[in-house]
Amino acid sequence: MAIPRTLLLLAVFAASPRPAGAAPARARADAKAAAKPACPEGAAPCPIFKPEEVQSQGSVVVRGRSISYEAHAGTLVVHPKDWDDIPRNAPKDEKGKPRPSPEASMFYVAYFERGAGPARPLTFLFNGGPGSSSVWLHMGAFGPRRVVTADDSHTPAAPYKVVDNADSLLDASDLVFVDAPGTGFSRVAGKGASKAFFGVDQDANAFADFIVQFLSKYGRWNSPKYLFGESYGTTRSAVLSRALESDRMVDVNGVILLSQILNYADNPDGPEDDPGIELPYQLALPSYAATAWYHKKLPADAPKDLPALLAEVERFAMGDYARALEAGADLPAKDRQAIAARLHRYTGLPVDYILKANLRVTGGEFEKNLEGSSGDTTGRLDSRFTGPDLDPLSKEAEYDPQAAAIGSAYVSAFNDYVRRVLKYGQDKLYKPEIALWESWDYLHQPPAAHKPLSQATNVMPDLAAAMKYNPGLKVMLNAGYFDLATPFFQGVYEMSHLPIPDKLRKNIELKFYESGHMVYAHAASLKALHDNVAAFIRRAATP
């Protein structure tokens, strides 16, 4: 998503003259007090951050019911997994003073229905990235206010329209939108802070620490609890659900996944770097077909009905196409030509291009080439969107048209809302995204491993362990057909391959939408998403 320009804030302080008769001794005492350290010197370093909170009130009408709520905007301070609140041998700096250990100040906005009490469901919501704040779910999906954007084209520049959200999840659950460390108003500091928080396992620990503190601060230990993660947030949810249950003794009632990615080896971004692994091409093919169908790029003999088309493509992807890819160089030329013709029928790409690509088209290549010579590229997050090529000669798409189309609206709307309505952050910079993709520590230690594994991140064992540890845990997958970042069929495949007993498979439900990665960016899909998730929460909260 687009990152706004940094705002330069100028603070001007006016000093009042001291009365003529003020005592010099008073001035010396004030100076001495000002020079005094924030905490006494000793074996332990001073804390870097302090928790904050600002409260406000509001109301919203959802499905005909008026909901009055309290809003709490603030921060909680979390630490690395091995942190000791009474450090015995704190590291020293070059002057022999205790060196601050890594800390993260995690920003949240919580909405509690007034008068409902602690037995009401409580849902923690977060986006992904890694390196993304929760602004997208907050202002686009389930917060009490929502920004209105164009359905599949670029939203005009400000002023943006912000409305009461008739699809807020406040009718089913209290909500806590959480910004990951370093994003939004969350901050990290201390020696080694990046290493301590910017990784699969480190991040999950920070969120587990945050949730446990939040339950204590607001007296919500006995509330039905849910995790709602989008994109990398689904990766986080899998690790976090296991960490809460097995490490913190906190069972969750439900895990809600939106635009799932649990096994990064299954994704169509960059599979050409891992030859011999063919599954990413198969799992992306139904999303290619849905995109070509939406843009009317399929040949005349292709199915006109989207569900019928997808059912046919899924059978082909896991059947004839899978066998052709597995054959590799041994595939006869006649069969290669036949498979290329089928791929043309389902993707709209020219047969010659498909053959040149060796029957294997990555996500970026598909986005770049679907529109042919029009000079446009197709969206990755939501392939209903298109935008002008930045470089007509590039091999893959260089940017995402949906991110460019709606990013400013979301970020501008939230920056106005959080300061004007929630009364938080007037002197702070909100970071919707930070660049962590390449520096993120993807090493992960699955439940049965003795150390982090040097392989593509795969948190399917974590979600499976959480479901086995807590057999009552319910899991919901929500996915958009036009998502090329985390293809919906990849989510289906991962759910069907979770290593869990058959008796637990009834705890999983799947929902699909004619939208993209941010399902809620399509108005009709937002309504369906709300209804499906609200029903899931109500069912999972019932013993």
C-alpha positions as CSV (number, residue, x, y, z in Angstrom):
1,M,0.0,0.0,0.0
2,A,1.1,3.6,-0.6
3,I,3.0,5.3,2.2
4,P,2.2,9.0,2.8
5,R,4.8,11.7,2.8
6,T,6.4,12.4,6.1
7,L,4.8,15.4,7.7
8,L,7.3,17.9,9.2
9,L,5.9,19.3,12.5
10,L,7.3,22.5,13.9
11,A,6.8,23.1,17.7
12,V,7.3,26.6,18.9
13,F,7.8,27.1,22.7
14,A,7.3,30.6,24.2
15,A,9.1,31.1,27.5
16,S,7.5,33.5,30.1
17,P,9.9,35.9,31.8
18,R,10.6,35.0,35.5
19,P,9.3,37.4,38.1
20,A,11.9,39.8,39.3
21,G,11.9,38.5,42.8
22,A,12.2,34.8,42.1
23,A,14.6,33.1,44.5
24,P,17.9,31.8,42.9
25,A,17.6,28.8,45.3
26,R,14.3,27.8,43.7
27,A,15.9,28.0,40.2
28,R,18.7,25.8,41.3
29,A,16.3,23.3,42.8
30,D,14.3,23.2,39.5
31,A,17.5,22.7,37.5
32,K,18.6,19.8,39.8
33,A,15.2,18.1,39.5
34,A,15.3,18.5,35.7
35,A,18.7,16.9,35.5
36,K,17.7,13.9,37.7
37,P,17.5,10.6,35.8
38,A,14.0,9.3,34.9
39,C,14.8,6.2,37.0
40,P,17.5,5.6,39.6
41,E,20.8,4.1,38.6
42,G,21.2,0.5,39.3
43,A,21.5,-3.0,37.8
44,A,18.4,-2.5,35.6
45,P,18.1,-0.2,32.6
46,C,15.3,2.4,32.5
47,P,12.3,1.5,30.4
48,I,12.1,3.2,27.0
49,F,8.3,3.4,26.5
50,K,5.3,4.0,28.7
51,P,1.8,2.7,28.1
52,E,-0.7,5.4,26.8
53,E,-4.5,5.6,26.5
54,V,-7.0,8.1,25.3
55,Q,-10.8,7.4,25.7
56,S,-13.7,8.6,23.6
57,Q,-17.2,7.5,22.8
58,G,-19.4,7.0,19.7
59,S,-22.2,5.0,18.2
60,V,-22.9,3.2,14.9
61,V,-25.9,1.5,13.4
62,V,-25.3,-2.0,12.1
63,R,-28.0,-4.1,10.6
64,G,-30.7,-1.8,12.1
65,R,-29.2,-1.9,15.6
66,S,-27.7,1.2,17.2
67,I,-24.5,0.3,19.1
68,S,-23.0,2.8,21.6
69,Y,-19.4,2.1,22.2
70,E,-16.3,3.3,24.1
71,A,-13.1,3.7,22.1
72,H,-9.7,3.3,23.7
73,A,-6.7,4.4,21.6
74,G,-3.4,3.7,23.2
75,T,-0.2,1.6,23.5
76,L,1.1,-1.4,25.5
77,V,4.8,-2.1,25.9
78,V,6.0,-5.6,25.0
79,H,9.4,-7.4,25.1
80,P,11.3,-10.2,23.5
81,K,10.5,-13.8,24.6
82,D,13.5,-14.1,26.9
83,W,12.9,-10.8,28.6
84,D,13.2,-10.8,32.4
85,D,11.2,-8.1,34.3
86,I,13.9,-8.2,37.0
87,P,17.1,-8.5,35.0
88,R,20.0,-10.0,36.9
89,N,22.9,-9.2,34.6
90,A,21.8,-6.3,32.3
91,P,24.3,-5.6,29.5
92,K,26.3,-2.4,30.0
93,D,27.2,0.3,27.6
94,E,30.8,1.7,27.1
95,K,30.3,3.9,30.2
96,G,29.2,1.0,32.4
97,K,25.6,2.0,32.5
98,P,22.8,-0.5,31.9
99,R,22.0,-0.8,28.2
100,P,18.2,-0.6,27.4
101,S,16.9,-4.0,26.3
102,P,14.7,-4.1,23.2
103,E,11.1,-2.9,23.7
104,A,8.1,-2.4,21.4
105,S,5.3,0.1,22.1
106,M,2.3,-1.5,20.3
107,F,-0.6,0.8,19.3
108,Y,-4.2,-0.3,19.4
109,V,-7.7,1.0,19.0
110,A,-10.3,-1.0,21.0
111,Y,-14.0,-0.6,20.7
112,F,-16.2,-1.9,23.5
113,E,-20.0,-1.9,23.4
114,R,-21.2,0.2,26.3
115,G,-22.9,-1.9,29.1
116,A,-22.2,-5.2,27.4
117,G,-19.8,-6.6,30.0
118,P,-16.7,-9.0,29.8
119,A,-18.7,-12.0,28.5
120,R,-19.0,-10.4,25.1
121,P,-16.8,-11.8,22.3
122,L,-13.5,-10.0,21.8
123,T,-11.7,-10.0,18.4
124,F,-8.1,-9.0,17.8
125,L,-7.6,-7.8,14.2
126,F,-4.4,-7.1,12.3
127,N,-3.1,-6.9,8.7
128,G,0.1,-8.4,7.4
129,G,2.9,-7.3,5.2
130,P,5.0,-8.1,7.1
131,G,5.4,-4.4,7.9
132,S,1.8,-3.4,7.6
133,S,-0.3,-1.5,10.1
134,S,-4.0,-2.3,10.7
135,V,-5.3,0.7,8.9
136,W,-6.8,-1.4,6.0
137,L,-9.0,-3.6,8.2
138,H,-9.8,-0.6,10.4
139,M,-10.9,1.9,7.8
140,G,-12.1,-0.5,5.1
141,A,-13.7,-3.5,6.8
142,F,-14.9,-3.5,10.4
143,G,-14.3,-0.3,12.3
144,P,-17.2,2.0,13.1
145,R,-16.2,4.4,10.3
146,R,-15.3,3.4,6.8
147,V,-13.7,5.2,3.8
148,V,-15.5,4.9,0.5
149,T,-13.3,4.0,-2.5
150,A,-14.0,3.2,-6.2
151,D,-14.9,-0.4,-6.8
152,D,-12.2,-1.4,-9.4
153,S,-10.6,1.9,-10.5
154,H,-8.5,4.7,-9.1
155,T,-10.2,6.7,-6.3
156,P,-10.0,10.4,-7.0
157,A,-7.8,12.5,-4.6
158,A,-9.1,14.2,-1.5
159,P,-11.6,15.1,-0.2
160,Y,-12.5,11.4,0.6
161,K,-15.9,10.2,1.8
162,V,-15.9,8.6,5.2
163,V,-19.2,7.1,6.4
164,D,-20.7,5.3,9.4
165,N,-19.9,1.6,8.7
166,A,-23.1,-0.4,8.5
167,D,-20.9,-3.5,8.1
168,S,-18.9,-3.0,11.3
169,L,-18.4,-6.2,13.3
170,L,-19.4,-4.4,16.5
171,D,-22.8,-6.1,16.3
172,A,-21.1,-9.4,17.0
173,S,-17.9,-8.6,19.0
174,D,-15.8,-6.0,20.7
175,L,-12.9,-5.1,18.4
176,V,-9.2,-4.5,18.9
177,F,-7.2,-3.3,15.9
178,V,-3.5,-3.8,16.6
179,D,-0.5,-2.3,14.8
180,A,2.5,-4.6,14.5
181,P,5.8,-3.4,16.1
182,G,7.3,-0.6,14.1
183,T,4.1,0.1,12.1
184,G,1.4,2.7,12.5
185,F,1.9,4.4,15.9
186,S,3.8,1.3,17.2
187,R,7.5,1.8,17.8
188,V,10.6,-0.4,18.6
189,A,13.7,0.7,20.4
190,G,16.7,-0.6,22.3
191,K,19.8,-2.4,21.1
192,G,18.9,-5.2,18.7
193,A,15.3,-4.2,18.5
194,S,15.0,-5.1,14.8
195,K,16.3,-8.6,15.4
196,A,14.1,-8.9,18.5
197,F,10.7,-8.1,16.8
198,F,11.0,-8.4,13.0
199,G,10.7,-12.1,12.4
200,V,8.0,-14.9,12.3
201,D,8.5,-16.2,15.8
202,Q,9.5,-12.8,17.3
203,D,6.5,-11.1,15.9
204,A,4.1,-13.8,17.2
205,N,5.6,-13.5,20.7
206,A,5.1,-9.8,20.7
207,F,1.4,-10.2,19.8
208,A,1.0,-12.9,22.4
209,D,2.5,-10.6,25.0
210,F,0.2,-7.8,23.9
211,I,-2.9,-9.9,24.1
212,V,-2.1,-11.2,27.6
213,Q,-1.5,-7.7,28.8
214,F,-4.7,-6.4,27.1
215,L,-6.8,-9.1,28.8
216,S,-5.5,-8.1,32.2
217,K,-5.8,-4.3,31.6
218,Y,-9.4,-4.5,30.5
219,G,-10.6,-7.5,32.5
220,R,-11.4,-9.6,29.5
221,W,-9.8,-13.0,30.5
222,N,-13.3,-14.6,30.5
223,S,-14.4,-13.3,27.1
224,P,-14.7,-15.5,24.0
225,K,-11.5,-14.7,22.0
226,Y,-10.9,-14.5,18.3
227,L,-8.0,-13.7,16.0
228,F,-8.6,-12.1,12.7
229,G,-5.6,-11.9,10.4
230,E,-5.3,-10.8,6.8
231,S,-2.5,-11.8,4.4
232,Y,0.7,-12.2,6.5
233,G,-1.7,-11.7,9.4
234,T,-2.9,-15.3,8.6
235,T,0.7,-16.5,9.0
236,R,0.9,-14.6,12.3
237,S,-2.5,-16.1,13.4
238,A,-1.3,-19.6,13.0
239,V,1.8,-19.1,15.1
240,L,0.0,-16.8,17.6
241,S,-2.8,-19.2,18.2
242,R,-0.4,-22.0,19.1
243,A,1.8,-19.6,21.2
244,L,-1.3,-18.4,23.2
245,E,-2.5,-21.9,23.8
246,S,0.6,-23.9,24.5
247,D,2.9,-21.1,26.0
248,R,0.4,-18.7,27.7
249,M,-2.5,-21.1,28.5
250,V,-5.0,-19.0,26.6
251,D,-7.4,-20.9,24.4
252,V,-9.0,-19.0,21.6
253,N,-12.5,-19.7,20.3
254,G,-11.8,-19.0,16.7
255,V,-9.2,-18.1,14.1
256,I,-10.5,-16.1,11.1
257,L,-8.2,-16.0,8.1
258,L,-8.6,-13.5,5.3
259,S,-6.4,-14.1,2.1
260,Q,-4.4,-16.9,3.6
261,I,-0.8,-17.8,3.2
262,L,0.6,-20.4,5.5
263,N,3.2,-22.2,3.3
264,Y,5.3,-19.7,1.3
265,A,6.5,-22.5,-1.0
266,D,3.0,-22.6,-2.5
267,N,3.0,-19.0,-3.6
268,P,3.3,-17.9,-7.3
269,D,5.7,-15.0,-6.5
270,G,9.1,-16.3,-7.5
271,P,8.6,-20.0,-8.0
272,E,11.1,-19.9,-11.0
273,D,13.8,-19.7,-8.4
274,D,12.9,-23.1,-7.1
275,P,12.8,-25.3,-10.2
276,G,11.1,-28.7,-9.8
277,I,8.5,-27.3,-7.4
278,E,5.4,-27.1,-9.6
279,L,2.6,-26.6,-7.1
280,P,2.6,-22.8,-7.1
281,Y,1.7,-22.8,-10.8
282,Q,-1.2,-25.2,-10.3
283,L,-2.6,-23.3,-7.3
284,A,-2.5,-19.9,-9.0
285,L,-4.2,-21.1,-12.2
286,P,-7.8,-20.7,-10.9
287,S,-7.1,-17.1,-9.9
288,Y,-5.6,-16.5,-13.4
289,A,-8.8,-17.9,-14.9
290,A,-11.0,-15.7,-12.7
291,T,-9.0,-12.6,-13.6
292,A,-9.2,-13.4,-17.4
293,W,-12.9,-14.0,-17.0
294,Y,-13.4,-10.7,-15.3
295,H,-11.5,-8.8,-18.0
296,K,-13.2,-10.7,-20.8
297,K,-10.0,-12.1,-22.1
298,L,-11.1,-15.8,-22.4
299,P,-11.7,-17.3,-25.8
300,A,-15.3,-17.9,-26.9
301,D,-15.4,-21.6,-26.0
302,A,-14.5,-21.0,-22.3
303,P,-17.3,-21.4,-19.7
304,K,-19.3,-18.2,-19.1
305,D,-20.3,-19.0,-15.6
306,L,-17.5,-18.2,-13.0
307,P,-18.2,-21.1,-10.6
308,A,-18.4,-23.6,-13.5
309,L,-15.2,-22.2,-15.0
310,L,-13.3,-22.4,-11.7
311,A,-14.5,-26.0,-11.0
312,E,-13.2,-27.0,-14.5
313,V,-9.8,-25.2,-14.0
314,E,-9.3,-26.7,-10.6
315,R,-9.7,-30.2,-12.0
316,F,-7.3,-29.4,-14.8
317,A,-4.8,-27.8,-12.5
318,M,-4.6,-30.9,-10.2
319,G,-4.9,-33.4,-13.1
320,D,-3.6,-33.0,-16.6
321,Y,-1.6,-29.8,-15.8
322,A,0.0,-31.4,-12.8
323,R,1.1,-34.5,-14.7
324,A,2.5,-32.3,-17.5
325,L,4.6,-30.2,-15.2
326,E,5.8,-33.3,-13.3
327,A,7.0,-34.8,-16.7
328,G,9.4,-31.9,-17.1
329,A,11.6,-32.2,-20.2
330,D,10.1,-35.7,-20.9
331,L,6.7,-34.2,-21.9
332,P,6.2,-35.0,-25.6
333,A,6.0,-32.0,-27.9
334,K,2.4,-32.9,-28.9
335,D,1.3,-33.0,-25.3
336,R,3.1,-29.8,-24.6
337,Q,1.2,-28.1,-27.4
338,A,-2.1,-29.5,-26.0
339,I,-1.4,-28.2,-22.5
340,A,-0.5,-24.8,-23.9
341,A,-3.8,-24.6,-25.7
342,R,-5.7,-25.5,-22.5
343,L,-3.8,-22.8,-20.6
344,H,-4.7,-20.3,-23.3
345,R,-8.4,-21.3,-22.9
346,Y,-8.2,-20.6,-19.1
347,T,-5.9,-17.6,-19.0
348,G,-6.3,-15.8,-22.3
349,L,-2.5,-15.6,-22.7
350,P,-1.2,-16.3,-26.2
351,V,-0.1,-19.9,-26.8
352,D,3.3,-18.8,-28.1
353,Y,3.9,-16.9,-24.8
354,I,2.9,-19.9,-22.7
355,L,5.2,-22.2,-24.7
356,K,8.0,-19.7,-24.3
357,A,7.3,-19.7,-20.6
358,N,7.7,-23.5,-20.6
359,L,4.0,-23.8,-19.4
360,R,4.9,-22.0,-16.2
361,V,3.7,-18.4,-15.8
362,T,4.4,-16.6,-12.5
363,G,2.1,-14.2,-10.9
364,G,4.1,-11.1,-12.0
365,E,4.3,-12.4,-15.6
366,F,0.5,-13.0,-15.7
367,E,-0.3,-9.5,-14.3
368,K,2.1,-7.9,-16.9
369,N,0.8,-9.8,-19.9
370,L,-2.9,-10.3,-19.6
371,E,-3.8,-6.9,-21.1
372,G,-1.6,-7.6,-24.1
373,S,-0.4,-4.5,-26.0
374,S,-2.8,-2.1,-24.2
375,G,0.0,-0.7,-22.0
376,D,-1.7,-1.7,-18.8
377,T,-0.8,-4.1,-16.0
378,T,-3.3,-6.0,-13.9
379,G,-3.5,-5.8,-10.1
380,R,-1.8,-8.3,-7.8
381,L,-3.8,-7.6,-4.7
382,D,-7.0,-7.3,-6.6
383,S,-6.8,-8.3,-10.3
384,R,-10.0,-6.4,-11.1
385,F,-7.9,-3.3,-11.1
386,T,-5.6,-2.2,-13.9
387,G,-3.1,0.6,-14.4
388,P,-0.5,1.9,-16.9
389,D,2.8,0.0,-17.1
390,L,5.7,1.8,-15.5
391,D,8.1,0.1,-17.9
392,P,6.5,-1.4,-21.0
393,L,9.6,-3.6,-21.6
394,S,9.7,-5.2,-18.1
395,K,9.2,-8.9,-17.6
396,E,6.9,-8.5,-14.6
397,A,4.5,-5.9,-13.2
398,E,6.4,-3.2,-11.3
399,Y,3.7,-2.0,-8.9
400,D,0.2,-2.9,-7.8
401,P,-2.7,-0.9,-9.3
402,Q,-5.0,-1.5,-6.4
403,A,-2.5,-0.2,-3.9
404,A,-2.0,2.9,-6.0
405,A,-5.8,3.3,-6.4
406,I,-7.0,3.2,-2.8
407,G,-3.9,3.6,-0.5
408,S,-4.1,7.4,-0.2
409,A,-7.8,7.3,0.7
410,Y,-7.3,4.8,3.5
411,V,-4.2,6.5,5.0
412,S,-5.7,10.0,4.7
413,A,-9.0,9.0,6.2
414,F,-7.4,7.3,9.2
415,N,-4.9,10.1,9.9
416,D,-7.9,12.5,10.1
417,Y,-10.1,10.1,12.1
418,V,-7.5,9.1,14.7
419,R,-6.6,12.7,15.5
420,R,-9.9,14.4,15.2
421,V,-12.3,11.7,16.5
422,L,-10.1,9.4,18.7
423,K,-8.0,12.3,19.9
424,Y,-4.7,10.4,19.6
425,G,-1.5,11.1,17.8
426,Q,-1.5,14.8,17.2
427,D,2.3,15.0,17.6
428,K,3.1,11.5,16.1
429,L,3.7,10.1,12.6
430,Y,1.5,7.2,11.5
431,K,3.4,4.7,9.4
432,P,0.9,2.6,7.4
433,E,3.7,0.4,6.1
434,I,7.4,0.0,6.8
435,A,9.9,-1.8,4.5
436,L,10.5,-5.2,6.1
437,W,9.8,-7.7,3.3
438,E,13.5,-8.3,2.5
439,S,14.9,-8.0,6.0
440,W,12.2,-10.0,7.8
441,D,13.5,-13.1,9.6
442,Y,11.5,-15.9,7.9
443,L,13.2,-18.7,10.0
444,H,10.5,-20.4,12.0
445,Q,10.6,-23.2,14.6
446,P,7.5,-25.4,14.1
447,P,6.0,-27.2,17.2
448,A,8.0,-30.4,16.8
449,A,11.3,-28.9,15.7
450,H,14.3,-28.3,18.0
451,K,15.5,-25.2,16.2
452,P,14.3,-22.7,13.5
453,L,14.3,-24.4,10.1
454,S,16.2,-23.1,7.0
455,Q,13.3,-23.5,4.6
456,A,10.4,-21.6,3.1
457,T,8.2,-20.5,6.0
458,N,5.5,-23.0,6.7
459,V,3.2,-22.5,9.6
460,M,0.6,-25.2,8.8
461,P,2.0,-27.3,11.6
462,D,1.4,-24.5,14.1
463,L,-2.3,-24.1,13.2
464,A,-2.7,-27.9,13.2
465,A,-1.0,-28.0,16.7
466,A,-3.4,-25.3,18.0
467,M,-6.4,-27.2,16.7
468,K,-5.2,-30.4,18.3
469,Y,-4.2,-28.7,21.6
470,N,-7.7,-27.1,21.7
471,P,-10.1,-29.4,19.8
472,G,-12.9,-26.8,20.2
473,L,-10.9,-24.2,18.1
474,K,-12.9,-23.2,15.0
475,V,-11.1,-21.9,11.9
476,M,-12.6,-19.8,9.1
477,L,-10.9,-19.1,5.7
478,N,-12.2,-16.2,3.6
479,A,-10.7,-15.6,0.2
480,G,-11.3,-13.5,-3.0
481,Y,-11.3,-15.1,-6.4
482,F,-9.3,-12.1,-7.9
483,D,-6.4,-12.3,-5.4
484,L,-3.1,-13.0,-7.1
485,A,-1.0,-12.3,-4.0
486,T,-2.5,-15.2,-2.0
487,P,-4.5,-17.2,-4.5
488,F,-7.8,-18.6,-3.1
489,F,-7.0,-22.2,-4.3
490,Q,-3.7,-22.1,-2.3
491,G,-5.8,-21.5,0.8
492,V,-8.1,-24.4,-0.1
493,Y,-5.1,-26.7,-0.7
494,E,-3.5,-25.7,2.6
495,M,-6.7,-26.3,4.6
496,S,-7.1,-29.7,3.1
497,H,-3.5,-30.7,3.9
498,L,-3.4,-29.6,7.5
499,P,-2.0,-32.5,9.6
500,I,-5.0,-32.9,11.8
501,P,-7.3,-35.8,12.6
502,D,-10.4,-36.2,10.4
503,K,-12.7,-35.5,13.3
504,L,-11.3,-31.9,13.5
505,R,-11.9,-31.1,9.9
506,K,-15.5,-30.2,10.7
507,N,-14.1,-27.2,12.6
508,I,-12.9,-25.6,9.3
509,E,-15.2,-23.6,7.0
510,L,-14.4,-21.8,3.7
511,K,-16.0,-18.7,2.2
512,F,-15.3,-17.2,-1.2
513,Y,-16.0,-13.8,-2.7
514,E,-16.0,-12.0,-6.1
515,S,-13.3,-9.6,-4.8
516,G,-9.6,-9.5,-4.3
517,H,-7.0,-9.7,-1.5
518,M,-8.8,-6.9,0.4
519,V,-12.2,-8.6,0.1
520,Y,-13.9,-5.7,1.8
521,A,-12.8,-3.2,-1.0
522,H,-15.9,-4.5,-2.9
523,A,-19.1,-3.3,-1.3
524,A,-21.2,-6.4,-1.9
525,S,-18.3,-8.7,-0.7
526,L,-17.9,-6.5,2.5
527,K,-21.6,-7.2,3.4
528,A,-21.2,-10.9,2.8
529,L,-17.9,-11.0,4.7
530,H,-19.6,-9.2,7.7
531,D,-22.5,-11.6,7.7
532,N,-20.3,-14.7,7.4
533,V,-17.8,-13.6,10.1
534,A,-20.5,-12.4,12.5
535,A,-22.3,-15.8,12.2
536,F,-19.0,-17.6,12.7
537,I,-18.2,-15.6,15.9
538,R,-21.7,-16.2,17.3
539,R,-21.5,-20.0,16.6
540,A,-18.0,-20.4,18.0
541,A,-18.9,-18.4,21.2
542,T,-21.5,-21.0,22.0
543,P,-20.3,-24.0,24.0
